[in-house]
Amino acid sequence: MRAIPTLKISISGVRGVVGDSLTPTLLTRFAQAFGTYVGSGTIAIGRDPRTSGEMVKQAVIAGLLSSGCRVLDVGMCPVPTIQLMVRLRGAQGGLAITASHNPPEWNALKFIGPDGTFLGPGLAREMLDIYHQGEYAKVAGNEMRGVELVDGATDLHIKAILDAVGPLPTKSRRLRVVLDACNGAGSIVGPKLLKELGAEVFTINDKPDGQFPRPAEPTPENLSDLCAAVKRHGADIGFAQDMDADRLAIVSELGHPIGEDYTLVLAASYVLSKRRGPVVANLSTSSALDFVAQRFGCPIYRTRIGEANVTECMERESAVIGGEGNGGVIYPRINFARDSLVGMALVLHMLADRTLSVSEALAEFPRLVMIKEKLACPSHKIPEVLKMVRRIYADAALDLTDGVKVLLPGGWLHVRGSNTEPIIRITAEAATEDEVQLMRNSVFDSVRQLIDAKS
């Protein structure tokens, strides 16, 4: 089988393995391309705690300065904090240095527009065209602008959240919360936000040193320490973040992970109870969200996977809440960005406002079963895989907006190439474990065989 590439360039940015495909030269050139794209304007930059972060940041600063940009360095912080600072400081763009849920050997650049959202497909292609052409803006040494170190970005983020939702109501007892920040950017701001909301806080994996105490993706199989901590402390809820703190997973008061999709379900149920309006999510987000929207008489719109696609639709439809089923909550009153900090605030308000436990809140929604699989797959084989899935389900209703989503009487199956890694993602959802396994098995072995076949 052909070696899987360690560089991924897409509308979600550029990701690669540091010391292999992600080199200082490549990073500097991408920064030059972005600086040229924004017209040598002011750019806010920040990073997660990965050990390669400082090297990547210095390469990025070199590229931005050489193209005439002024740099606002907001330091180590969550990605949504950088997005917020772009808007608060009136910058022409932002650059987040993080590989999010990827393993520690990876790092990445995410490109942010002047409105604080990631570049959409069209704008990202324009920037990538500049990179591939290699015609970058250049300034002489005496024309180069400086780097401003910006303090207090995370405090401004906390203030924005508290201004929008307020502290937790005092009519109920103080909520006990355990936070697993994965030694990531959330370690810096998460505990402080929770305390200012009025919760009693316990933390694990709270040292932002770039060491991964667990795989960064906050999926149920990676949350055993958090589950144990929730039970040990008698907590009402457990929260888990990824390295850049844009995704949020929840563990119930029983010490059970509830699945990332239900983060958005719970947050949306609170927001819609206060204000009706459109809801937006991507194609791989649980149908339980449709139930919430219908419950409050609100329309729901589905988009391609990718935060930029969701936020673009949210702006177009004037959505009041949106996000992605990977634990990404987008609340436009605060930030047009997936934001685990916002997600924590909304979910805690829902629990306190209605004096419910997590288990009681979940009992109000359909408890669907979801399977998420991924298979390493060279990019050139992805079209073959999707064509095969269309052939297998030729008689079913298909949504081809992003990969192939098969709509079945008992649920759905979604097969697509990842925007961030050289993999095929297979997601299925149904009412029971048996039904969802049947859907998964209908394509999984065939996809794996096609990927492994010589070509």
N, C-alpha and C positions, 0 to 999 in steps of 0.2 A: 504494500500500500504506500502511496506517495506520502512524504512527510507533511505534517500539518504545518502551515505557515504560522510564524509567531508575530506577525504584524497584521493588524486589522484597521483598514481605513474605510470609514462610512460616514453617514450623516450624523452619527453619534460621536464623531471625533476620530482620533487616531489612538490605537492601543497597541502595545507591543511588550516584548520581554526585554527588560533592561539588560544591556550588555550583549544582546543578540541583535534583534531587529530595531529596538528603540535606542538609537545612539544620540549623543549630543548634537552631532551634525544634523540628523533628521529633525530633532526637536527644534533646533535653532531655525531651520528652514521653514518649518510649519509656523513658528512664531513670526518670522518675517512675512510669510504669506498672509497671516491674519492681520498683522500690522498694516500691510499694504491694503488689505480688504477694507479695513475701517478708516482708511485715509489718514494714517499716522496720528490717530487720536489718543485719548486717555483710556487705558485698559486696566481694569482691576484684576489682580491675580491672587490665588490662594491655593493651598494644597492640603492633602490629607497627611497622616503621619508616616506613610511608608518610608522605609529607610532610603529609598532612591529619590525621595521627594526634593531634597535640597539640590541635588545634582540637576534634576529636571528643571527646577525653578531657575537656577542660574543660566541654563541654556536658553530657557524661554525669555528671561530678561534680556540676554544678549541679543536675541533676535528682534524683540520688540524695540529696544533702544536703537538698534541699527537701522530700523525702518522709520524712525522719527517719532515713536510713541512715547507718551508719558505713562509711567507705571505706578499704579497704586497697589502696594503689597499689603494685603489684609491678613497675611500670615496663615497659620495653621487653623483651619476652620471647616465646617460643613460646606458642601457645595451650595445648598440653598442660601447660606450666608453670603457667599460671593455673589450670587444672583441678586440678592437684595441690595448689596452694596453698589452694584452697577447702577441700579435705579436711584438709590439715595444720593450717590455722588455725581449723577449725570454723566457717567462714563459712556464712551462710544462702544464699549464691549467689555467682555470679561473672559478670562481663561482659567478654568479649573483644572488643577493637576491632581488627578486621581484615577485609579483603575477600578474604583467602586468595589464590586463583589469579586473581581478577578483575584487569582492567587497572588502571594506576595512578590513573586518575581516580575509581575507585570506593573506597568504604569501607563498613564494615558493623559491626553489633553482633550478637554471638552470646551467647545467654543460657544460663547454667550453673546447675544446681540444687545443693542442699546436699551431694549425694553426689559432686560433681565431674563429672557427666555433663551433656550438653546436655539441655535440656527436651524430653521426648517430646511426641508430637502432642497428647495431651490436655492436658497442663500448659501447652504453648505456646499452645494455644487459649484457655485461661483467662487467661493474661497478655495476649494480644492483645485479649480482650474488655474487659479493664480499660483498655487503651490506647484502644480505639474509644469506650468510654463516657465517657472523659475525667474520671472521678471518682477523683482521686489523693489519697493521704495528704498532708497538709500540716502542717508544724511551724513554730512561730514562731522568730524569729532566735535568741532566747536558749535554744532547745531543740535547735538544730542540733548535730550531732555532727561530729567532725573527720575529717581525712584523714591516715592514717598511711602514711608512705613506708616500704616494706618492702624492705630490702636482702638480697641473697643468695638470691633465689628460684631462679635457675638453678643455683646451687651445690647447693641442696637437691634439685633435680631430678637432677643428676648423681649425688649420693649415693644417691638412691633406686634408680637404675639399677644402680650398682655393688653396692649391697647385695643386689639381686635376682639379678644374673647374674655378678657378679665381673669381675675383669680377664681379659684373654685369656690362655689357657694359654701357658706359656713353652716347651713342648716343641717348638714349631714356630718357624720364623723370624718375625721381626717383619713384620706386614702393612703394606704401603704403600697409603695411601688418599688419594684426591683428593676434596675436598668443594667443591661448588658451592652456596653458600647463597643465591644470587640477591640478594645485598645485603639479605637479610631477617633475621628474628628468629633464624634458625639461626646467623647469623654470630657471635652473642654467646656461644653455648654449644656449638655443634657441634665446633669445633676442640679445645676444652678437654676435652670428653667423650672424643673419639677418642684424645687423648694419654693421658688417665688410664686408658683401656682398655688401652693399651700399643701403639697403632698409630703408625707414622710418617706424619705428616700433611702434605699439600700443599693449599693452598686457592686458589680463584678466586672472584671475586664475593663478597668477604667483608667489605664495609663496610656496616654497617646504617644507610645514609643515605637510604633510601626511593627511590633511583634504580634503575630497572629495567634491568639489563644485558641481559636477555632476557625474553621473555614468562614470567610467573610460573609457569604450569602446567608441571610437569617432564615433558613429553611428549617422545618421541624427537626430533622435529623441532626442539626448542628446546635440545638438549644438545650441539651441535657443539663448543663450546668445552671442555666437560667431556671429551668423547671424545678431543679432541686432547691435553688435559692428561694423561689417563690414559696415553696412548701416550708422551708426552714424558717423563714421570717413571718409566715402567716400573712403574706401579702395579698392585696386585692387584685393585683395585676403585675405581669412582667412585660417589659419592653426590650426588644432586641433591635440593634441597628447594624448596618453594614459600615464599611470603613469611612465612607464620605457622608454618612448620616442622611441620605435622602430616602432610604427605605426603612420601614418599620414593621416588625413582626410582634405578635402578642402571645403571651402565655396566660391562661386563665388562672383564677384563684385556686383551682384544683391542681395546678402545676402541669396543665395540658396545653401544648401548642395548638392554636386554633386555626393556623393556616394564614399565610400572608394576605390572601384575598379578603379575608374578613376584617382586616384593618380598615380598608376603604369602606366596606359595608357598614361598620360601626360608626365611622366618622361621618359618612353620608347620612345615616339615620339621624344623627344629632343635628347636622346642618339643615337638613330638609324639614326637621320639626320646627325650626325657627324661621326658615325662609324658603319658600317654594321656588323652584327654578330648574332649568335644564341640568342634566348630569352627563358627563363625558367619560368614557373609559376605552381602553384598547380592546381588540378582539379576543385576547386571551384572559380577560378578567371574568370572574365568576358570574354566572347568571343570577346569583343571589342579589347582586346589585340591581338587576332589573326588577326584582321583587320590591326592593326598597323604593325605587323610583315610582313604581306603580302604586305602592301603598300611599304615597303622598301626591299622586296624580301628576307626576313630573315626567317630561320626555327624557329619554336616554339616547345618546349617540355613541357609535362605536367607530374607532379609528385604527389605523395601522399602529403597530408597536413602536414605541419611542416617545419620550417625553415631549419632544418638539411637535410631534403630530397631535398629541393630546391637547397641549396648550394652545396650538393654533386653532383647533376646533372649539375649545372652550371660549376663546376670545370671539370667534365668529358667532357662536350661539349664545353668548352672554351667560355661560354656565355658572352656577353658584358653588359647585363642587365637582371634582373630577379626579382622575388618577389612573394608576395601573395596578393590576392584580398582584404585582410583586411587592406590595406593601408601600406603594407610592401614593401619598395623599397630596392633592393639589387644591389649595384653598385660596382663590384669587383675592380675597380681602386682605391677605397678608403678602402672598408671593405667588407668581405664576411659575411654581416649581414644585417638584416632589420634595416633601419636607417632613422628615420624621419628627421634628420638634413640633410642628403644627399638628401632625397626626396624634402625638401624645396628648396635647392640650385638648383637642376635640374629643377624643375618646374618654379622657378623664372627666371632662365636663358632662358628657352623656351619662356616665356612671353616677356622678355626684348629683346631677340634676334630677335623675329619676330614682336615686337610691337603689340601683340595681347592681348585682354582681355581673361579671363577664358572662358566666354561664346562663344567667337569667336573660341577659340581653340577647345572647345568641339563640335562645329558645324561640325568639320571635321570628326568626328567619329560617328559610329552608336550609338544612345542613347537607349540602351537596358534597360529593366526594370528588376530589381532583387529583390527577396524577400529572407530574411534570418530569419528563425525561429529556436527556440531551445526549447526543452522539457526536463525537468528533467527525467533522466532514470537510474535506477540501471544498473551497468555494465553487470550483468548476463542476462539482457533482450535485450541487443544490438544485439546479433546474431539473436534472434527471429525477431526483427524489420527488419533487413536487409533481412532475408529470406522471410518475408512477402512482402517487396517491390519488390524483384526479382520475386515473384509469380504474383503480380499485373501487372508488366510490362514484363511478360515472352515473349511477341512477339516483344518487342522493342530491339534496340541495347543497350547493357549494357557495361559499363566499371567498372570492379570490382577491380581496382587497390587500391582503398581506399573506403570502404563502397560500395555503389551502386550508380553509376552515369548513369542516363537514358538519352540517346541521342535521341531527338525527332526532327521532321522536323522543328518545330517552335522555338526550344530552347533546354534546358536541365534541369534536376532535379537531385540533388545530396543529398543523405541521408547517414549520417555517424555518428559514435560515436566520441565525442570530445577527443582529447589527453590531454586536460587541465582541464576539468570539467566533472562531472557525468551527462552528457546531450547528447541528440541526436540533431544533427544539420541538418536542412532541408534548402537547398538553391535551388532556381529556377531562371531561367533567360529566358526571351522571348522578343519579339519586342514590345508587348503591355501589359498594365495592365491586361486586360481581359485574355490574354493567360497565363500569369504567374500565375494568381490566379487559373485558371483551373488546372495547374500543381500542385500547392501547395495543392489545395483541394483534388486532386486525392489520396493523401496519408496521409494528416495531421490528420484527424479524426481517421483513422484506426490505425496510429501509437500511438496516444494518448490513444485510447481504449486498445490497447495491453499493453501499459505501465501500465495503471491503473488496469488491470485485476489482480486478485489475483493469486499468484503462490507459 
